[in-house]
Structure formats: structure tokens, C-alpha cells
Amino acid sequence: MKKSNIKRCGVTVIQFLFIFFCFSFNSIVSGQEKRPNIIIMMSDDQGYGDIGSHGNPYLKTPHIESIGKEGVEMSAFISYPNCSASRAALLTGRYPYRTGVTAVTQVDHFMNGSEITIAEILRDNGYRTGIFGKWHVGDNNPMRPSDQGFQEVLVHKGGGIGQAAGPAGNTYFDPVLEHNNVSKKYEGYCDDIFTDASLDFIGKKDGKPFFAYLATNLPHFPLQVPDKLAAPFRKMGLHEDNALTYGMISSIDYNVGRVLEKLKELGIEENTLILFLSDNGPRTRRSKNDVYPGRWVSNLRGTKTSVYEAGIRVPFFVKWKSKLPKKVNTNTMGSMIDILPTVLDVANIPVPNNVSLDGKSLLNLWKHGTDSNLDDRAFYVQMHYGPTPFKYMHFGVRTQKYKLVSPHDFPHGIVHQPTDHELKNVLKNLELYNVEEDPTERINLAQKHPDVVEDLLLRYENWFDEVTEERDAKGIQRIHLGEKEQLHVNLSRFDWGGPRVISRFDYGGPRVIEDNQLGYWRVKTEKGKYQISLDLPEVKENCIAHLKYNQIHLTLPIDKGQRKVIFDNVQLPDGEGNLHAYFKTNPLGLATGPLFVDVKLIE
């Protein structure tokens, strides 16, 4: 009898444990399935005024605005004044200077491969991750999207289609793009191509939540758009650049609508967090003396690359139908560095122990309209060219109420250490605005509130010292050659550095087509035998090609009109250094660099 009871008890315990573990496993799986899908849609150079509901008299953006109508609009969301910095901030939740990013080209846009991105964290917590469109923080290992957590990748190289990073002659129509690190020619308009790929990714059914980063390259230059989209704005009599820009924004709005409709079709709209924002303000001038007539900027001051409001205040809309209230508009300041911690909060994922964030979660603000953790915070922006940040030059400190500004008419020209005389003049002419009462930044309050100026300047100085110390400790990220992750590396002028590259941005005489003709590439090499080929610009006479790396110096003759020269069986060591490739037609003349350098590990 007792044995029988024991046996029955044993069976009961086993059954109980089996049921318990099955229930626990199903609960875990169910919990993962309930984690929200996440979609971030980011446009490129779309200003705060490039939204119909922001008073634009010409433009309608109903699909973009619908996100805010069904959720939350942040009317004081602050970005960086240029593309790469904002993208680095979004991806890492950290100030761009920490990550290595100062500007947008020639190593200034390289984000350090050691940074932990939003895609890496979500991937490691069961999400599918995909990027479609613009990346712009490094095109080679270890900086590519696939190196930084994205499992599905369709992007263009560099900062834009048609730039020096990609193939010559590439346009927004039928472009050559990078699909999972393989170049491929596509048919159609780039914005539609990126959206099509994101819709395919969203529609994949594998039981996992997804993170889709749809980062269109519109309305960034060059202004290329189907005529049918620009035609309505031409009929309004708008300046041609505005007609093309607004046509591109119409394309963005149309494709945002396609994404929203896809979520409804799949029945996953309720549990999908949807963000729409831009990376920086609009490009409204070609130079400080050449403004596009009639561009609506919502009465904000400045332009892209400026630290005034038009350069850094961007559209921001978010909805999560099952969790967030509708038709909420908050003027509480948010920023690019807040996106990563907010997304982790939404997904109930803790910040990894090895990650130190600068941003704060905005989720409570979205849900309840207020969050004391966001009180008395400051957001810091600074922008100039060259890989070395200079204290006090072209920065802004923005709080909820006040903004301290160190303006500059030509931030591209800040490439050398300013003299003490220049710095004293900068500090003497700092500007202070009450951006809550004076968002157009008309009334300079620096003389009226010197205590506020001193407080914000001290905050800036402490911030600058901290982030640049971390940046200096890491150094500029090197491109890796010969590693299994990328055996064939294409080096372009977009990624080279050096003094002649920097000097092209300096003040002086008018720029000419020959500017920026020589640089070098910072690389890290694996020991092996390589084939290194140089794609050349027009060579007008016989000359000599040079290839240098540390102690190696190889030369080959080039004939007039030759377009490629190949160095075979080049033995490179393990190490780090600067890879120089150039040709000289005159031993006493300046060297000229190639358009591209292909580096292949062959043994």
C-alpha cells in the first residue's frame, strides 16, 4: 500500500514538474512574443518646418502626422546639426564625440567599432534587426551595419548616393546599393526600394519581434525625384530647389503610409512602437550668402550644420497604440541620445553592464506627460570639421528653458586650433536665448543673465573635457584589412584623412575642382599576401604610382590615359599604420590620389 502511494506520489511530482516547466517555458516564449516590434523611420535633412501641420503653406504630410495624432508629438526634440553625429547618437545613446564622430566625411564620421549599438542589444535579446537606407558611420569593417548588430542590411555607401564612397554615376534612380555587404544594382527610385525591403523584413513570420530602421536618404542632396512628385510644387510657383525637396518629402510621406498600412494588414499595429524623426535641420542655403527663396522653416533660425534651432530641432512623432495616449503634444525637450534607453525601456531590456549611456528614457513622459527625471537636464551639441574637436568653437547648450550658443558662419572651416585671441572673442560674444518664450532666437539675453551664461558655460566645459578625454583614449577607428569578416575592402576618397584633406575645408581662396586630391587611409592589417589595385582619375601624362605602408614602398609606371594600376603579391605585416596610394607626374609636383583602392587578401 505504501509503495503504491509512493509510486502515485512520484508520478504526481513528475507530472507537476513537467507541467510547471512547460508553463514556465511557454510563459518565457509568450513574454518574448509580447515584446513590441520597433520601427524607427528617419528622414535625412528634413527640417521642423517640412511638416504640413507645422505651418508649411505648401506641403502636406498626412501619414507622418497621423503617427502623432494616434500617439505623441514632441515639439522640442533636439538632434545634432549633421547626419553622422545624429545617427551615432541614436545608435548608441551616447554623445557622438565619445563614439569618434565629429562630422560627415574623411574619417570624421567613423564610429568606433567598440560601441554597443541599439541593434546589438536588441539582437542579443531575441529581436530580428534590419536597416534600410542610410548608415553613414563607416563603410568598412569593423564599422558596417553588419558589424554593429544588423542582420538584414540594404544601404548605400557614404553620406549619400552619388558621393565619392559609391560607384561613379550612381543616382537615386536604379541605384547600386549594398545588400548584406554585396554590391547590387536595383531598379526603381531609392526611397521605394528601401521601403520595399523594409516591408519584406517586417512581413517575415518567424515568431520573433523585429527592429526595423528605415533611414531614407531623402530629402538629402542631390535633389533627385520623379517629376510627377515635384510637378505640383512647380505649379505653385516655388523655387525649383523647393519643388524638388517637397516632392522628395511627398515620397517620404507616401512610404511612411505604406509602412503603417502594412502593420494593419499584418495585425501587429497594436504592439508596434513606431517612431518618425529627422536627423537634423534642413539644408536651406548653399552658402551663407545664398538662401533658397521661399523655404518654410517654421520661423526658426539657422540651417543644417548650425547650432541654432533650425539646425537641431527636428520633427518627432511616436505611437504605440496599445500603450501610449493619443493626440498628445509635449514641449518637454528630448534628444537623439534618448532613443536607445527609451527603446530598451519599451522592450523591458536592461542596459548592458558594459554600456554607459548619456541619454534618458522618454517612456514615462510619453505615457504620463511629465517625468521629473528630465528636469534641469542639458543637451550639448557641437559641430565642425576635422577629426579634432576644439573647445568653445560652434557649440550649443540647450536646457528646457535656456540655450547658450557659440555661433559660427562657417563651421566647415574650423579645422585648426584657434588662437587665444580668437577664443577670447568667442567667449566675449556668447549668446543666450529663452527658447521657450523666444524659439526664433531673436532676443539675446547674455548681458541680462550673466549667471545663466556662466552656469551653462561651466556645464559645457565639463562635458567637453569628459567626452573628448574618452575620445582621445580610443583614437580614430582604423579600417581592418585582411580579416575574415571582410576579405575584400574598397577604400574611397570619402574615407581618407590627412592634412591635405583637412585643409580643403579651411578659409582662403575659392575652391576649385582639384581640391581634396590626396589623403591616406588609417588601417589595421592582418599578415598576408594582398592584391592592391588603384582606380585612377584622368592621367594626362606618363607618371609613377606609389604604394606605401610602414616600411613598404612600392612603385609602378603609369601610362597616359591608364585608368587602373595593380600591385600584385604585396606582403603586408600584422600591424597598424597609414596606407598611402598616389601618383606623381612630376617629381617636384604635388601627388594625386586614386579614386578607389581595392585591397584583396589572396593568401
C-alpha positions in Angstrom: 0.0 0.0 0.0 2.7 2.4 0.9 4.8 1.6 -2.2 1.7 2.2 -4.3 1.2 5.6 -2.6 4.8 6.4 -3.1 4.6 5.5 -6.7 1.5 7.6 -7.2 3.1 10.5 -5.4 6.2 10.1 -7.6 4.1 10.2 -10.8 2.3 13.2 -9.5 5.5 15.1 -8.7 6.9 14.3 -12.2 3.7 15.4 -13.8 3.7 18.5 -11.7 7.3 19.4 -12.6 6.6 18.7 -16.3 3.6 20.9 -16.3 5.5 23.6 -14.3 8.4 23.7 -16.7 6.2 23.6 -19.7 4.2 26.5 -18.3 7.4 28.4 -17.4 8.8 27.9 -20.9 5.6 28.9 -22.5 5.5 32.0 -20.3 9.0 33.0 -21.4 8.2 32.4 -25.0 5.0 34.3 -24.6 6.8 37.1 -22.9 9.2 37.4 -25.8 6.4 37.4 -28.3 4.7 40.2 -26.4 7.7 42.4 -26.6 6.8 45.1 -29.0 8.1 45.4 -32.6 10.1 48.5 -33.1 10.2 50.7 -36.2 12.4 53.8 -36.4 11.8 55.9 -39.6 14.4 58.6 -40.0 14.5 61.1 -42.9 17.6 63.0 -44.0 17.7 66.8 -43.8 14.0 67.2 -43.2 13.5 70.3 -41.1 11.0 71.1 -38.4 9.1 73.3 -41.0 9.0 70.4 -43.5 5.7 69.1 -42.0 2.3 70.3 -43.0 1.0 70.7 -39.5 3.9 72.9 -38.6 2.5 75.8 -40.7 4.0 74.9 -44.0 1.8 76.6 -46.6 2.8 74.2 -49.4 3.4 70.8 -48.0 1.1 68.1 -46.8 2.3 65.2 -44.8 -0.8 63.3 -43.6 0.8 59.9 -43.0 3.7 61.3 -40.9 1.3 63.5 -38.9 -1.0 60.5 -38.3 1.6 59.0 -36.1 1.4 62.0 -33.7 -2.4 62.1 -33.9 -2.6 58.5 -32.8 0.2 59.0 -30.3 2.6 61.7 -29.2 4.4 64.5 -30.9 7.5 66.0 -29.3 7.7 69.6 -30.4 11.1 70.2 -28.8 13.1 67.2 -29.9 16.8 68.1 -30.5 19.2 66.4 -32.8 22.8 67.1 -33.9 23.4 69.6 -36.7 24.8 66.9 -39.1 23.9 63.5 -40.4 26.6 61.2 -38.9 26.6 62.7 -35.4 22.8 62.3 -35.1 23.0 58.7 -36.3 25.8 57.8 -33.9 23.8 59.3 -31.0 20.6 57.4 -32.0 22.5 54.1 -32.4 24.5 54.3 -29.1 22.5 56.6 -26.7 25.9 58.4 -26.2 27.3 61.7 -27.3 28.9 61.4 -30.7 32.2 62.8 -29.5 32.6 59.8 -27.3 32.0 57.5 -30.2 34.5 59.2 -32.6 32.1 61.2 -34.7 32.6 64.9 -35.3 31.4 65.5 -38.9 30.3 63.6 -42.0 33.3 62.6 -44.2 37.1 61.9 -44.3 37.3 59.8 -41.0 35.2 62.4 -39.1 32.2 60.1 -39.5 33.9 56.9 -38.3 32.1 55.5 -35.3 34.3 53.3 -33.2 33.7 49.6 -33.6 33.8 49.0 -29.9 30.5 51.0 -29.5 27.5 48.8 -28.5 24.5 49.7 -30.7 20.8 49.5 -30.2 20.8 46.8 -32.9 23.3 44.7 -31.0 21.4 44.9 -27.8 18.1 44.0 -29.4 19.6 41.2 -31.4 21.1 39.7 -28.3 17.6 39.8 -26.7 15.8 37.9 -29.4 15.0 40.6 -32.0 15.4 40.4 -35.7 17.3 43.5 -36.8 17.3 45.3 -40.1 18.5 48.6 -41.6 17.3 50.0 -44.9 18.7 53.3 -46.3 21.4 55.4 -44.9 24.1 54.3 -42.4 26.9 56.9 -42.7 29.1 55.9 -39.7 31.6 53.8 -41.6 31.6 51.6 -44.7 34.3 49.0 -43.9 35.0 46.5 -41.1 34.5 47.0 -38.1 32.1 49.8 -38.7 29.5 48.4 -41.1 25.9 47.7 -40.1 26.6 44.0 -40.1 29.5 44.5 -37.7 27.2 46.5 -35.4 24.2 44.2 -34.9 22.1 44.4 -38.0 21.2 41.1 -39.5 19.5 42.3 -42.7 21.2 45.2 -44.4 20.3 47.3 -47.5 22.1 50.6 -47.5 24.0 53.0 -49.8 27.6 53.8 -49.1 28.9 57.1 -47.6 26.7 60.0 -46.8 24.6 59.9 -49.9 24.0 58.2 -53.2 26.4 59.8 -55.8 29.1 60.7 -53.3 32.7 59.6 -53.6 32.1 56.5 -51.4 30.0 54.7 -54.0 30.3 53.9 -57.7 30.7 56.7 -60.2 27.5 57.9 -61.7 25.2 56.4 -59.0 21.9 58.2 -58.8 18.6 57.9 -56.9 17.1 56.1 -59.8 18.2 52.4 -60.4 21.0 52.8 -57.8 23.8 50.4 -56.9 23.3 49.5 -53.2 24.9 47.2 -50.6 22.8 44.2 -49.7 24.4 42.3 -46.8 27.8 43.7 -47.9 27.4 42.7 -51.6 27.0 45.5 -54.2 23.9 45.1 -56.4 22.1 47.2 -58.9 18.4 47.8 -58.2 15.5 49.1 -60.3 13.3 51.9 -59.2 13.5 55.0 -57.0 15.7 54.6 -54.0 13.1 55.6 -51.4 10.7 53.0 -52.8 13.5 50.4 -52.9 14.4 50.9 -49.2 10.7 50.8 -48.2 10.0 47.6 -50.2 12.9 45.9 -48.5 11.7 47.0 -45.0 8.2 45.8 -45.8 9.6 42.4 -46.7 11.5 42.3 -43.5 8.5 43.4 -41.4 6.4 40.7 -43.0 8.7 37.8 -42.2 7.0 35.4 -39.8 9.5 33.7 -37.5 7.9 34.3 -34.1 10.5 36.9 -33.2 9.8 40.6 -32.6 11.6 42.8 -35.1 13.6 46.1 -35.1 13.4 47.9 -38.4 15.4 51.0 -39.0 14.1 52.7 -42.2 16.6 55.5 -42.7 15.7 57.1 -46.1 18.3 59.3 -47.7 15.6 61.8 -48.7 15.4 64.8 -49.0 19.3 65.0 -48.9 21.1 66.3 -51.9 21.3 65.7 -54.8 17.7 66.7 -55.3 16.5 63.8 -57.5 12.8 62.9 -57.5 10.3 61.7 -60.1 8.8 64.6 -62.0 5.3 63.7 -61.0 6.1 64.4 -57.3 7.8 67.7 -58.0 5.2 68.9 -60.5 2.5 70.0 -58.0 5.0 72.3 -56.3 6.3 73.8 -59.6 2.7 74.7 -60.3 2.6 76.6 -57.1 5.4 78.7 -58.5 8.0 77.6 -55.9 11.7 77.9 -56.4 12.9 74.7 -58.2 15.0 73.5 -55.3 12.0 73.8 -53.0 9.8 72.0 -55.5 12.2 69.1 -55.7 12.7 69.0 -52.0 9.0 69.0 -51.3 8.5 66.3 -53.9 11.0 64.2 -52.1 9.2 64.8 -48.8 6.0 63.7 -50.5 7.7 60.4 -51.3 8.7 60.0 -47.7 5.2 60.6 -46.5 3.8 58.1 -49.1 6.2 55.4 -48.0 5.5 56.1 -44.3 1.9 55.4 -45.2 2.9 52.1 -46.8 4.6 51.0 -43.6 1.6 52.0 -41.4 -0.7 50.1 -43.8 1.5 47.0 -43.7 1.3 46.9 -39.9 -2.5 47.0 -40.0 -2.6 44.3 -42.7 -0.4 42.0 -40.6 -2.5 42.7 -37.5 0.6 43.8 -35.5 -0.1 47.6 -35.3 -1.2 47.5 -31.6 2.1 46.2 -30.3 4.5 48.0 -32.6 6.4 51.1 -31.4 6.7 53.5 -34.3 9.0 56.5 -34.4 9.4 59.1 -37.1 12.0 61.8 -36.9 14.7 63.6 -39.0 18.4 63.6 -38.4 19.0 67.3 -38.5 17.6 70.6 -39.8 17.0 71.5 -43.5 19.7 72.5 -46.0 18.3 75.9 -46.9 21.4 77.5 -48.3 24.3 76.7 -50.5 26.5 79.3 -48.7 25.9 81.9 -46.0 25.0 84.4 -48.8 22.8 82.1 -50.9 19.4 81.2 -49.3 16.8 79.3 -51.2 13.8 81.6 -51.7 10.6 80.6 -50.1 11.8 77.7 -47.9 9.5 77.4 -44.9 11.4 76.8 -41.7 8.6 77.5 -39.2 10.2 80.8 -38.3 13.3 79.1 -36.8 16.8 80.5 -37.1 19.7 78.8 -38.9 20.1 75.8 -41.3 21.7 72.4 -41.4 25.1 72.5 -39.7 24.0 75.4 -37.5 23.5 75.1 -33.7 20.6 77.5 -33.9 17.2 75.9 -33.6 16.5 75.3 -37.3 19.7 73.2 -37.4 18.9 71.0 -34.5 15.2 71.0 -33.8 13.5 68.2 -35.8 10.1 66.6 -36.3 9.4 63.8 -33.9 6.3 61.6 -33.8 5.7 58.3 -31.9 2.9 55.9 -31.4 2.4 52.6 -29.6 -1.3 52.0 -29.9 -1.7 49.5 -27.0 0.3 51.6 -24.5 0.5 55.4 -25.3 -2.2 58.0 -25.2 -3.4 59.7 -28.4 -3.1 63.3 -29.6 -0.5 64.4 -27.1 1.9 67.2 -27.9 4.7 67.8 -25.4 7.1 70.7 -25.3 9.5 68.8 -22.9 12.9 68.5 -24.5 14.0 65.2 -25.8 17.2 64.3 -27.8 18.8 61.8 -30.0 20.7 60.2 -27.2 17.4 59.3 -25.5 16.2 57.0 -28.2 18.2 53.9 -27.2 17.4 54.0 -23.5 13.7 54.6 -24.4 13.6 51.6 -26.7 15.2 49.4 -24.1 12.6 50.6 -21.6 9.8 49.9 -24.1 11.2 46.3 -24.7 11.9 45.8 -20.9 15.5 45.1 -21.6 18.1 46.3 -19.0 21.0 48.4 -20.2 24.1 46.0 -20.5 26.6 46.3 -17.7 29.4 47.3 -20.1 27.4 50.2 -21.6 27.4 53.8 -20.2 24.6 55.9 -21.6 24.2 59.7 -21.8 20.5 59.6 -22.7 17.4 59.0 -20.6 14.2 57.1 -21.2 11.3 59.2 -22.5 8.7 56.5 -21.9 7.2 57.9 -18.7 7.0 61.3 -20.4 5.1 59.8 -23.3 2.7 57.8 -21.0 2.0 60.4 -18.4 3.0 63.8 -19.9 5.7 64.5 -17.3 8.8 63.0 -15.8 10.9 64.6 -13.1 14.0 62.7 -14.3 14.0 65.0 -17.3 14.0 68.2 -15.3 17.1 70.5 -15.3 18.9 68.5 -17.9 21.2 69.9 -20.6 21.9 68.6 -24.1 25.2 69.5 -25.8 25.8 70.0 -29.5 29.0 70.9 -31.3 29.9 70.7 -34.9 32.9 71.4 -37.0 35.1 69.6 -39.5 38.3 67.7 -39.0 38.9 64.8 -36.5 40.0 67.1 -33.6 37.3 68.9 -31.5 38.2 72.4 -30.4 36.7 73.7 -27.2 34.3 76.7 -27.5 34.0 76.5 -31.3 30.5 76.4 -32.6 28.6 74.7 -29.7 25.2 74.9 -28.1 23.9 74.0 -24.6 20.2 73.6 -24.6 18.0 73.2 -21.5 14.3 73.2 -21.3 14.2 77.0 -20.9 17.6 78.4 -22.0 20.1 77.9 -24.7 23.7 79.1 -24.8 25.1 79.5 -28.3 28.6 79.9 -29.7 27.6 80.6 -33.3 29.9 80.4 -36.4 29.1 81.3 -40.0 31.4 78.6 -41.5 31.8 75.6 -39.2 33.4 73.6 -42.1 36.4 76.0 -41.8 37.1 75.2 -38.1 39.9 72.7 -38.8 42.8 74.2 -36.9 43.3 75.1 -33.2 42.0 78.7 -32.8 44.4 81.3 -31.3 43.8 82.6 -27.8 42.7 85.9 -29.4 40.0 84.1 -31.4 38.9 82.1 -28.3 38.6 85.2 -26.2 36.5 86.8 -28.9 34.2 83.7 -29.0 33.7 83.8 -25.2 33.0 87.5 -25.3 30.3 87.1 -27.8 28.3 84.1 -26.5 24.6 84.3 -27.0 21.8 83.3 -24.6 18.1 82.7 -25.5 15.0 81.8 -23.7 13.9 79.2 -26.3 10.5 78.6 -24.5 9.4 82.2 -25.0 11.6 83.1 -28.0 12.0 79.9 -30.1 13.1 82.1 -33.1 16.2 83.2 -31.1 15.8 86.9 -31.7 16.5 88.4 -28.2 20.0 87.8 -26.9 19.8 87.7 -23.1 23.5 87.1 -22.4 24.0 90.6 -20.9 20.8 90.4 -18.8 21.5 86.9 -17.3 25.3 86.5 -16.9 24.7 84.0 -14.1 22.9 81.7 -16.6 25.7 82.1 -19.1 28.3 81.2 -16.6 26.3 78.2 -15.4 25.8 76.8 -18.9 29.3 77.5 -20.0 30.7 75.6 -17.0 28.4 72.7 -17.8 29.7 72.8 -21.4 33.4 72.9 -20.3 32.9 69.9 -18.0 31.1 68.0 -20.7 33.7 68.8 -23.4 36.6 67.7 -21.2 34.9 64.4 -20.3 33.8 63.3 -23.8 37.0 64.3 -25.6 39.1 62.5 -23.0 37.2 59.3 -23.8 37.5 60.0 -27.5 41.3 60.7 -27.3 41.8 57.4 -25.4 40.2 55.4 -28.2 41.7 57.3 -31.2 40.3 57.3 -34.7 38.8 53.9 -35.7 41.1 52.1 -38.2 39.8 50.2 -41.2 40.6 46.5 -40.9 42.3 44.8 -43.8 42.6 41.0 -44.3 40.1 39.9 -41.6 37.7 37.1 -42.4 34.7 39.4 -41.9 35.8 41.4 -45.0 38.5 39.9 -47.2 37.9 42.4 -50.0 38.0 46.1 -48.9 37.2 49.0 -51.1 38.8 52.3 -49.9 37.4 55.6 -51.3 38.3 59.2 -51.0 35.3 59.5 -48.7 37.2 57.7 -46.0 40.7 59.1 -46.3 42.3 61.5 -43.9 45.4 63.6 -43.6 46.4 67.3 -43.6 45.6 68.0 -47.3 42.1 66.5 -46.7 41.6 68.8 -43.7 43.0 71.9 -45.4 40.4 71.8 -48.1 37.8 73.0 -45.6 39.9 75.9 -44.4 39.3 79.6 -45.2 41.2 81.1 -48.1 40.6 81.5 -51.9 37.7 80.0 -53.8 37.5 76.2 -54.0 38.3 74.6 -57.3 37.7 71.1 -58.7 41.2 70.0 -57.8 40.6 70.4 -54.1 40.9 67.2 -51.9 43.2 65.3 -54.3 45.3 63.5 -51.7 44.8 61.6 -48.4 45.7 58.3 -46.8 43.8 55.6 -45.0 44.2 54.6 -41.4 44.3 50.8 -41.4 45.0 47.7 -39.3 46.4 44.8 -41.3 46.5 41.0 -40.9 49.7 39.4 -42.1 49.3 38.0 -45.6 49.7 38.4 -49.3 47.4 41.0 -51.0 46.4 42.3 -54.4 46.1 46.1 -54.2 44.6 47.9 -57.2 44.2 51.7 -57.8 41.4 53.2 -59.8 42.7 56.4 -61.2 41.3 59.7 -62.3 42.3 61.0 -65.7 46.1 60.7 -66.1 47.3 63.3 -68.6 50.9 62.1 -69.0 53.1 59.2 -68.0 53.9 59.1 -64.3 54.7 56.8 -61.4 52.3 55.1 -58.9 53.4 54.8 -55.3 52.1 52.4 -52.6 53.4 52.9 -49.0 52.6 51.2 -45.8 55.0 51.5 -42.8 58.4 50.3 -44.2 56.9 49.2 -47.5 57.3 51.4 -50.6 56.4 50.1 -54.0 56.2 51.8 -57.3 54.8 51.0 -60.8 54.8 53.0 -64.1 51.5 54.5 -65.3 50.9 55.4 -69.0 49.0 58.4 -70.1 45.3 57.6 -70.1 45.7 54.5 -67.9 42.7 54.0 -65.5 43.9 51.2 -63.2 47.2 50.0 -61.8 47.6 46.7 -59.9 50.2 45.9 -57.3 50.3 42.0 -57.1 51.6 39.8 -54.3 52.0 42.6 -51.8 53.2 41.2 -48.5 51.7 43.1 -45.6 52.6 42.5 -41.9 50.4 42.4 -38.8 50.2 45.9 -37.6 48.7 49.4 -37.8 49.6 52.3 -40.0 48.7 54.7 -42.8 48.2 53.3 -46.2 49.3 55.8 -48.8 48.5 55.4 -52.5 49.1 58.1 -55.1 50.8 59.1 -58.3 53.2 61.9 -59.4 53.6 63.2 -62.9 56.5 65.5 -61.7 59.0 64.6 -59.0 58.8 68.2 -57.8 55.0 68.4 -58.0 52.1 67.6 -55.7 50.9 64.0 -55.5 47.4 63.0 -56.6 45.4 60.1 -55.0 43.3 57.4 -56.7 39.5 57.4 -56.8 39.4 54.0 -55.1 41.8 51.4 -53.8 40.7 47.8 -53.8 42.5 45.6 -51.2 42.1 41.8 -51.5 43.7 39.2 -49.3 44.8 36.4 -51.7 46.9 34.3 -49.3 
